[in-house]
Every structure is written in structure tokens, then in C-alpha cells.
Amino acid sequence: MSSSQQALATLNGCVSALLMRIGRLVAPARGVERQVVAALVPADNPFRDRPRVLVVDDHLENRLLLEALLYRWSIKPVHAADGAEAVALACGQHFDLILMDLQMPVLDGLTAAAQIRGFERRNDHPRAPIVAYSSCTLGNDWPILRACGLDESLDKPCSSLALEQCLQRWCGSGSHASSDLPSRRDQWAVESLSPRNME
């Protein structure tokens, strides 16, 4: 074996040893990171699994307000500034809840919801609950909203309690979004259409 081959073999051995040491250091660090993240979530947090929430609104201040409310439960939402961006995000990954503004440029919330539902049907994609987050009075528009694939409505701006109840319905343990509870989800949809819930 030539001296250059010996030097290369020695170098390869050193690199391998260094990589093994790095691997031993990184693995515990990842475990510590997971423990730190878990410790940051309050013990009484009903959403310890931190559901993935997509907030869709063309006004940054509205998105930041919802983010501030969600932060209480250690939920960091993904933002979309219009319906087209929401469709691209929802078709590329799964969200446990989508909070959808209705009146937006580029693509409005109703069209975006319909496109997301179409993608889910065509591609056997898990169905994400889509909640209309709007300052509009929805009232008699619910048949149209349901036809576009919306599951519920949340007034804008919403209270922390209203948002928590919405999260509980769709992301909490035993939520309507669970695959084994389709009848309960349908029951909620029917109840949400009731005039007394639209007042």
C-alpha cells in the first residue's frame, strides 16, 4: 500500500470516528429537544398533540390575532394570505383544522374550500375540517357554505373561549374529526345549521 493510500485510509478512519461521535452527541440532543418542547406545553393543555392549524386571511393582523390566541395552547399555525395559497398548502399536507376567511383577493374562501374538497375526494386525502372565519352574517347562506364543503362558522373576531370550543370539536380527544365518528360530525353539521345557532 502506497503512502498516499495509507494517508487516505487513515483520513477515512478519522472521518468515520468523528461521524460516530457526532451521532452519539446528536441523538441525546434530539431527545432533550423533545423533552423541552413537551415541558413547554402546559399540563392542563387539552391539545397536547398540538394540532396542525391553517389560518387563511388576507389581513396580516387577523392572522396574528388568531396566532396569539392559539399560542395559549402552544399551537403554531401555518399562515395563508389568500385562498389560492390555502389550496396549495392544504393539497400538499394535512391540517387538523382550517380557519378560512371568506372574502379574499386572488381566490375567495368558498372557492378555496370547494377546491380543497375536490382534491380530497379525487386523491383519497384525509378530510380536514374547514371552519368559516368571517365577520359576515352567514344566516341563510349556510346551504351554500355546506355545499362548498365548510363545516362550521366562527365569528370574526372570535373570543378565546369560542376558539377553544371550536378546537375541542374538531381537534380534541373524541372530536368530530375522528375517522370513527362520522355520524357525530354529521350531527354537528346539522346542529350548526339550526337557526338558533345562527343567531
C-alpha positions as CSV (number, residue, x, y, z in Angstrom):
1,M,0.0,0.0,0.0
2,S,1.4,3.4,-1.0
3,S,1.9,6.2,1.4
4,S,-1.0,8.2,-0.3
5,Q,-3.3,5.2,0.1
6,Q,-2.3,4.8,3.8
7,A,-3.0,8.5,4.3
8,L,-6.4,8.2,2.7
9,A,-7.3,5.2,4.7
10,T,-6.3,7.0,7.9
11,L,-8.3,10.0,6.9
12,N,-11.4,7.8,6.2
13,G,-11.0,6.2,9.6
14,C,-10.8,9.6,11.3
15,V,-13.9,10.9,9.5
16,S,-15.8,7.7,10.4
17,A,-14.9,8.0,14.0
18,L,-15.8,11.7,14.0
19,L,-19.2,10.9,12.4
20,M,-19.9,8.3,15.0
21,R,-19.1,10.7,17.9
22,I,-21.4,13.3,16.3
23,G,-24.1,10.7,16.0
24,R,-23.8,9.9,19.7
25,L,-24.0,13.6,20.6
26,V,-26.9,14.5,18.4
27,A,-29.2,11.6,19.4
28,P,-29.5,12.7,23.1
29,A,-29.8,16.3,22.0
30,R,-32.8,15.4,19.9
31,G,-34.3,13.6,22.9
32,V,-33.7,16.6,25.1
33,E,-35.3,18.8,22.5
34,R,-38.4,16.7,22.5
35,Q,-38.5,16.8,26.4
36,V,-38.1,20.6,26.4
37,V,-40.9,21.0,23.8
38,A,-43.2,18.7,25.9
39,A,-42.4,20.7,29.0
40,L,-43.4,23.9,27.4
41,V,-46.9,22.6,26.8
42,P,-49.0,23.3,30.0
43,A,-50.1,20.1,31.8
44,D,-53.7,21.1,31.5
45,N,-53.5,21.8,27.8
46,P,-56.3,19.8,26.1
47,F,-54.3,19.9,22.8
48,R,-51.0,18.4,23.9
49,D,-50.6,16.8,20.5
50,R,-50.6,20.4,19.1
51,P,-53.0,20.0,16.1
52,R,-51.8,21.5,12.8
53,V,-54.0,24.6,12.1
54,L,-54.1,26.6,8.8
55,V,-55.2,30.2,9.2
56,V,-56.3,31.8,6.0
57,D,-56.9,35.5,5.9
58,D,-55.7,38.3,3.6
59,H,-55.2,40.7,6.5
60,L,-52.0,40.0,8.5
61,E,-53.4,41.5,11.7
62,N,-56.3,38.9,11.6
63,R,-53.8,36.1,11.2
64,L,-51.6,37.4,14.0
65,L,-54.6,37.7,16.3
66,L,-55.6,34.1,15.8
67,E,-51.9,33.1,16.2
68,A,-51.8,34.9,19.5
69,L,-55.0,33.1,20.7
70,L,-53.6,29.7,19.5
71,Y,-50.3,30.3,21.3
72,R,-52.2,29.8,24.6
73,W,-52.3,26.1,23.7
74,S,-48.8,26.0,22.2
75,I,-50.3,25.7,18.7
76,K,-48.2,27.4,16.0
77,P,-50.5,27.9,12.9
78,V,-49.5,27.9,9.3
79,H,-50.5,31.1,7.5
80,A,-52.0,31.6,4.1
81,A,-52.7,35.1,2.7
82,D,-55.4,34.1,0.2
83,G,-57.5,31.2,-1.0
84,A,-55.1,30.1,-3.7
85,E,-52.3,29.8,-1.2
86,A,-54.6,27.9,1.2
87,V,-55.5,25.4,-1.6
88,A,-51.8,24.8,-2.4
89,L,-50.9,24.2,1.3
90,A,-54.0,22.0,2.1
91,C,-53.4,19.8,-1.0
92,G,-49.7,19.4,-0.1
93,Q,-50.1,18.4,3.5
94,H,-52.8,17.5,6.1
95,F,-54.2,20.0,8.6
96,D,-56.3,19.1,11.6
97,L,-58.3,22.4,11.2
98,I,-58.5,25.1,8.5
99,L,-59.8,28.5,9.6
100,M,-61.0,30.1,6.4
101,D,-61.8,33.8,5.7
102,L,-64.5,34.1,3.0
103,Q,-63.8,37.4,1.3
104,M,-60.2,37.5,-0.1
105,P,-58.4,38.5,-3.2
106,V,-57.0,36.0,-5.7
107,L,-59.3,33.2,-4.6
108,D,-62.2,33.6,-2.1
109,G,-62.8,31.3,0.8
110,L,-65.8,29.5,-0.7
111,T,-64.0,28.6,-3.9
112,A,-60.9,27.6,-2.0
113,A,-62.9,25.3,0.3
114,A,-64.6,23.7,-2.8
115,Q,-61.3,23.1,-4.5
116,I,-59.8,21.5,-1.3
117,R,-62.8,19.2,-1.0
118,G,-62.5,18.3,-4.7
119,F,-58.8,17.4,-4.2
120,E,-59.6,15.3,-1.1
121,R,-62.2,13.3,-3.0
122,R,-60.0,12.7,-6.1
123,N,-56.9,11.8,-4.1
124,D,-58.4,9.9,-1.1
125,H,-56.8,12.7,1.0
126,P,-57.8,12.9,4.7
127,R,-60.7,15.3,5.1
128,A,-59.7,18.5,7.0
129,P,-62.4,20.4,8.9
130,I,-62.9,23.8,7.3
131,V,-64.4,26.5,9.5
132,A,-65.6,29.8,8.0
133,Y,-63.9,32.6,9.9
134,S,-65.8,35.6,8.9
135,S,-67.2,38.9,10.0
136,C,-70.1,38.4,7.6
137,T,-73.5,37.4,8.9
138,L,-73.9,33.9,7.4
139,G,-77.5,33.2,8.4
140,N,-79.4,31.8,5.4
141,D,-76.1,31.3,3.4
142,W,-75.4,28.0,5.2
143,P,-76.7,25.7,2.5
144,I,-74.3,27.4,0.1
145,L,-71.4,27.2,2.6
146,R,-72.1,23.5,3.3
147,A,-72.3,22.8,-0.5
148,C,-68.8,24.3,-0.8
149,G,-67.5,22.0,2.0
150,L,-67.5,24.2,5.1
151,D,-68.2,22.5,8.4
152,E,-68.9,25.3,10.8
153,S,-68.6,29.1,11.2
154,L,-66.6,31.2,13.7
155,D,-67.3,34.9,14.2
156,K,-64.5,37.3,13.4
157,P,-63.1,38.5,15.8
158,C,-63.6,35.4,18.0
159,S,-63.1,35.1,21.7
160,S,-60.5,32.7,23.2
161,L,-63.4,30.6,24.5
162,A,-65.1,30.3,21.1
163,L,-61.8,29.3,19.5
164,E,-61.2,26.7,22.2
165,Q,-64.6,25.2,21.8
166,C,-64.1,25.0,18.0
167,L,-60.7,23.3,18.6
168,Q,-62.3,20.9,21.0
169,R,-65.0,20.0,18.5
170,W,-62.6,19.3,15.7
171,C,-59.2,18.6,17.2
172,G,-59.8,17.4,20.8
173,S,-60.0,13.9,22.0
174,G,-63.2,12.3,20.8
175,S,-63.5,15.2,18.3
176,H,-65.9,15.1,15.4
177,A,-62.9,15.0,13.1
178,S,-62.1,11.4,14.3
179,S,-62.5,8.9,11.5
180,D,-64.5,6.6,13.7
181,L,-67.1,9.4,14.5
182,P,-68.6,10.4,11.1
183,S,-72.1,10.3,12.4
184,R,-71.2,12.8,15.2
185,R,-69.6,15.1,12.6
186,D,-72.8,15.0,10.6
187,Q,-74.8,15.6,13.7
188,W,-72.7,18.7,14.4
189,A,-73.2,20.0,10.9
190,V,-77.0,19.6,11.2
191,E,-77.0,21.3,14.6
192,S,-74.8,24.2,13.2
193,L,-77.5,24.8,10.5
194,S,-80.1,25.3,13.1
195,P,-81.5,28.8,13.3
196,R,-80.8,29.1,17.0
197,N,-77.1,28.5,16.3
198,M,-77.0,31.2,13.7
199,E,-78.3,34.0,15.9
